[in-house]
Amino acid sequence: MMASRLYNPFLDFTFDNQTCFLTGEALRSGDEQIQVFPVWMMRSFDLEDKAFKMLDENIVSYKSLKLPCSVSTALAFEQVEKQVKHAMQAGFEEVSNLDQLTLFHWVARILYGVVFNEIQAGIKQAFLSGEELNFSQALVHKFRNLHAMLQSIVVPMEFENRFPFSILVLPVKNAPDTFSYRDEINTLVFSLRMRDFALIATLQDNGTHAIYHEDTLKKIAGKVLHPLQFEEICARYFYSAYLFNRLPEYTYMETPQKVYVEPMPLNDWTLKPIFDNWQAKTYGQVLENFWKPWGFTLFEIIKDPEHPMSFILNPEGGFRESIELPLE
């Protein structure tokens, strides 16, 4: 039996600072670490000391979020960072030309980096209170898969049939110094809006969100969006990620050359739909949150519960071209 090429920190919950977060290699010094958020991005938008809210309501700074990381792994991330930084500084065209795997490595490092820091905080908290670390098995399952797939940055890996993730890049008419970042680690969805683009990543849905939102995506194809319109799409994605009721399974076949990853079919024996029922009121609450800069209330949004307010569609059901509202 050959030794597994993939490292699994969830077997014994190894989340210390002496072990490379990605490969499990022992580190020689405390200096072997990388930032969760790219340094160039923190500097461009003055994020280093900005507040980042953890799940336990603790406030930390963006720059305090770090990952213990071996030199060789850090170099692999640096290669990706170079490409993504160049593309993001150039804007929408370049970002949309990046391949999905490169974008996945970039997004997953940030999302998993946040997860790693959350778990470290949880372990510390449990230790201080003398209680067992109580961790949902469903979340461990998702994070374990995310971590395994992220290892494709250092281990030759082939995703069979399709990528387990999808990353949508859209052109957006943002105000010049816009930086808007959101993540939802429980559902593995991520969004970022800056310069003249925005992206939404769903990291373990085997591409189902793109099918679920197909009608909306067709309407906006080739259009430059107002930030308000992008935030509406974001609200739809974040809400549908919450409605997604499968825990995707993947098989990992390890050979001497590479690891083959294959998603298992999402249709299960229960025959229930892959997404739970869409509730206008709950969606309205999500949208109200995403539209905070423009101050729309839940009451306005769902005045007609059958047709919640939309800035993507005009009354005839086509794309709404002009919006007379500030960019933020």
C-alpha positions in Angstrom: 0.0 0.0 0.0 1.6 3.3 -1.0 1.6 6.1 1.5 -1.1 8.7 0.8 0.2 11.7 -1.1 -2.5 13.9 0.4 -2.2 15.3 3.8 -5.3 15.3 6.1 -5.0 17.6 9.1 -8.5 16.7 10.2 -7.6 13.1 11.3 -6.1 14.4 14.5 -6.9 18.1 14.2 -3.4 19.3 13.6 -3.8 23.1 13.4 -0.6 24.2 15.2 2.0 26.7 13.9 4.8 24.1 13.7 3.3 22.2 10.8 2.8 23.4 7.2 -1.0 23.9 6.8 -1.0 22.3 3.3 1.5 19.5 3.3 2.0 18.5 7.0 5.7 19.1 6.8 7.4 20.0 10.1 8.5 23.7 10.0 11.9 24.8 11.2 10.9 28.2 12.5 7.9 30.4 13.4 8.9 32.7 10.4 7.7 30.1 7.9 4.3 31.5 7.3 2.2 33.3 4.7 -0.6 35.9 4.9 -4.1 34.7 4.3 -4.9 37.8 2.4 -2.4 38.8 -0.3 0.0 41.5 0.8 -0.4 43.6 -2.4 -4.2 43.6 -2.0 -4.0 44.6 1.7 -1.7 47.5 0.7 -3.7 48.6 -2.3 -6.8 49.0 -0.2 -5.4 49.8 3.2 -6.7 46.6 4.7 -3.8 45.6 7.0 -5.2 47.1 10.2 -8.9 47.0 9.2 -11.2 44.9 11.3 -12.0 41.3 10.3 -14.8 39.7 12.3 -14.4 36.1 13.3 -17.3 33.7 13.9 -17.0 34.0 17.7 -17.5 37.7 17.2 -13.9 38.4 18.0 -12.4 41.2 15.9 -8.9 40.7 14.5 -7.0 42.6 11.8 -6.7 41.4 8.2 -2.9 41.2 8.5 -3.1 39.1 11.7 -4.6 36.2 9.7 -1.6 33.9 8.8 -0.9 30.3 7.7 2.1 28.2 8.8 3.6 27.3 5.5 6.8 25.5 4.2 9.1 27.4 1.9 8.3 25.2 -1.1 4.6 25.5 -0.6 4.9 29.3 -0.2 6.8 29.4 -3.5 3.9 27.6 -5.3 1.4 30.1 -3.9 3.8 32.9 -5.0 3.6 31.7 -8.6 -0.2 31.9 -8.5 -0.1 35.2 -6.7 2.1 36.7 -9.4 -0.4 35.8 -12.2 -3.5 36.8 -10.2 -2.0 40.1 -9.0 -1.0 41.0 -12.6 -4.5 40.1 -13.9 -6.4 41.9 -11.1 -4.3 45.1 -11.5 -5.0 45.0 -15.2 -8.8 44.5 -14.7 -11.7 42.5 -16.0 -10.4 41.3 -19.3 -7.2 39.8 -17.8 -9.1 38.3 -14.8 -11.7 36.6 -17.0 -8.8 35.0 -19.0 -7.3 33.3 -15.9 -8.0 29.6 -15.9 -10.4 28.3 -13.3 -7.8 26.2 -11.5 -5.5 29.3 -11.0 -8.4 31.3 -9.6 -9.5 28.3 -7.4 -6.0 28.1 -5.9 -6.1 31.8 -5.2 -9.6 31.9 -3.7 -9.3 28.6 -1.8 -6.1 29.8 -0.1 -8.0 32.8 1.3 -11.2 30.9 2.2 -9.3 27.9 3.8 -6.9 30.4 5.5 -9.9 31.9 7.2 -11.2 28.4 8.1 -7.7 27.5 9.5 -7.7 30.6 11.7 -11.3 30.0 12.9 -10.3 26.4 13.9 -7.2 27.6 15.7 -9.4 30.1 17.6 -11.9 27.3 18.4 -9.2 25.0 19.7 -7.7 27.7 21.9 -11.2 28.6 23.2 -12.0 24.9 24.0 -8.6 24.5 25.7 -9.2 27.6 27.9 -12.7 26.5 28.9 -11.7 22.9 29.4 -14.4 21.7 27.1 -14.2 19.3 24.1 -13.9 20.9 20.7 -17.3 20.5 19.2 -17.1 20.5 15.4 -19.8 19.6 12.9 -19.0 16.5 10.9 -20.6 18.0 7.8 -18.2 21.0 8.0 -15.2 18.8 8.6 -16.3 16.9 5.5 -16.4 20.1 3.4 -13.2 21.6 4.8 -11.4 18.3 4.3 -12.3 18.2 0.6 -11.4 21.9 0.1 -8.0 21.2 1.7 -7.4 18.1 -0.4 -8.3 20.0 -3.6 -6.1 22.9 -2.6 -3.2 20.5 -2.5 -3.4 20.4 -6.3 -1.1 23.4 -6.1 1.8 21.1 -5.0 0.5 17.6 -5.9 -0.2 16.6 -9.6 -4.0 16.3 -9.6 -6.6 15.7 -12.3 -10.2 16.7 -11.9 -12.2 14.1 -13.8 -15.4 15.1 -15.8 -15.7 18.5 -14.3 -14.3 20.9 -11.7 -16.0 20.6 -8.3 -16.0 24.4 -8.1 -17.0 27.3 -10.3 -15.8 30.9 -10.4 -17.8 33.6 -12.1 -16.0 36.7 -13.2 -18.2 39.7 -14.2 -17.5 43.3 -15.4 -18.7 45.9 -12.9 -18.7 49.7 -12.9 -17.2 50.1 -9.5 -16.3 53.4 -7.8 -12.5 53.8 -8.0 -11.3 52.6 -4.6 -13.9 49.9 -4.1 -12.9 46.8 -2.1 -15.8 44.6 -1.1 -15.0 41.1 0.2 -17.4 38.5 1.6 -17.2 34.8 2.5 -19.5 32.3 4.0 -17.3 29.4 5.2 -20.2 27.1 6.1 -21.4 27.1 2.5 -18.0 27.7 0.9 -19.1 30.7 -1.2 -16.9 33.8 -1.7 -17.2 37.1 -3.4 -14.9 40.0 -4.2 -15.6 43.3 -5.9 -12.8 45.8 -6.9 -11.5 47.8 -9.8 -13.7 47.1 -12.8 -14.7 43.5 -12.0 -16.2 41.2 -9.4 -16.1 37.5 -8.9 -18.3 34.9 -7.1 -16.9 31.5 -6.3 -18.8 28.4 -5.2 -16.3 25.9 -4.1 -18.1 22.6 -3.7 -21.2 22.6 -5.8 -19.9 20.7 -8.9 -21.2 23.6 -11.0 -24.9 23.4 -9.9 -25.3 27.1 -9.0 -24.5 28.2 -12.6 -27.3 25.9 -13.7 -29.7 27.0 -11.0 -29.2 30.7 -11.9 -29.0 30.1 -15.6 -31.8 32.5 -16.5 -30.3 35.4 -14.7 -26.8 34.7 -16.0 -28.2 34.7 -19.6 -29.8 38.1 -19.0 -26.5 39.7 -17.8 -24.3 38.0 -20.4 -22.0 40.6 -22.0 -23.4 43.5 -19.8 -21.3 45.8 -17.6 -23.1 45.7 -14.2 -23.9 48.5 -11.7 -22.5 47.4 -8.3 -26.1 47.2 -7.1 -26.8 44.6 -9.8 -23.7 42.6 -8.9 -24.7 42.6 -5.2 -28.2 41.3 -6.3 -26.5 38.4 -8.1 -24.3 37.8 -5.1 -27.4 37.7 -2.8 -28.9 35.1 -5.0 -25.8 33.0 -5.0 -25.2 33.3 -1.2 -28.9 32.4 -0.6 -28.9 29.4 -3.0 -25.6 28.2 -1.4 -27.6 28.1 1.9 -30.5 26.2 0.1 -28.1 23.7 -1.5 -28.9 20.5 0.5 -26.2 18.0 -0.6 -22.9 17.2 1.0 -20.9 16.4 -2.1 -18.7 13.3 -2.0 -15.5 12.9 -4.0 -13.3 9.9 -4.8 -9.6 10.4 -4.7 -7.6 7.8 -6.7 -3.9 8.0 -6.0 -1.5 6.7 -8.6 2.3 7.2 -8.7 1.9 9.9 -11.3 -1.0 11.9 -10.0 -4.2 12.0 -7.9 -7.5 11.7 -9.8 -10.5 13.4 -8.2 -14.0 12.6 -9.3 -17.2 14.1 -8.0 -19.9 11.5 -7.1 -23.4 12.2 -8.5 -25.4 14.7 -6.5 -28.8 12.9 -7.1 -29.3 10.6 -4.2 -31.9 7.9 -3.4 -34.2 10.4 -1.5 -35.0 12.0 -4.9 -35.5 15.3 -3.2 -34.4 18.4 -5.2 -30.8 19.5 -4.9 -31.9 22.9 -3.6 -34.5 23.5 -0.9 -37.5 25.8 -1.6 -36.7 29.5 -2.3 -38.5 31.7 0.2 -39.1 35.3 -0.9 -38.9 36.7 2.6 -35.6 35.0 3.5 -34.1 36.0 0.2 -35.3 39.6 0.8 -33.4 39.6 4.1 -30.2 38.4 2.4 -30.7 41.1 -0.3 -31.3 43.8 2.3 -27.9 43.0 3.7 -26.2 43.1 0.4 -27.9 46.3 -0.6 -26.9 48.1 2.7 -25.0 50.9 0.9 -28.1 51.9 -0.9 -30.4 51.6 2.1 -33.3 49.5 0.8 -35.5 48.0 3.5 -36.9 44.5 3.6 -40.4 46.1 3.4 -39.6 47.8 0.1 -37.8 44.7 -1.3 -40.7 42.3 -0.7 -43.6 44.6 -1.1 -44.7 42.2 -3.8 -43.6 38.9 -2.3 -44.2 37.1 -5.6 -41.8 39.5 -7.4 -39.1 40.8 -5.0 -37.5 44.1 -6.0 -34.8 43.6 -8.7 -32.4 45.9 -10.4 -31.3 43.2 -12.9 -34.7 42.9 -14.6 -36.9 45.6 -16.0 -40.7 45.4 -15.8 -40.8 43.5 -19.2 -38.4 40.9 -17.8 -35.4 42.0 -19.9 -32.1 43.4 -18.6 -32.3 46.8 -16.9 -29.8 49.0 -18.7 -29.8 52.2 -16.7 -29.8 52.8 -13.0 -29.9 56.2 -11.5 -28.3 55.4 -8.2 -24.8 56.1 -6.8 -22.1 53.4 -7.3 -21.9 52.8 -3.6 
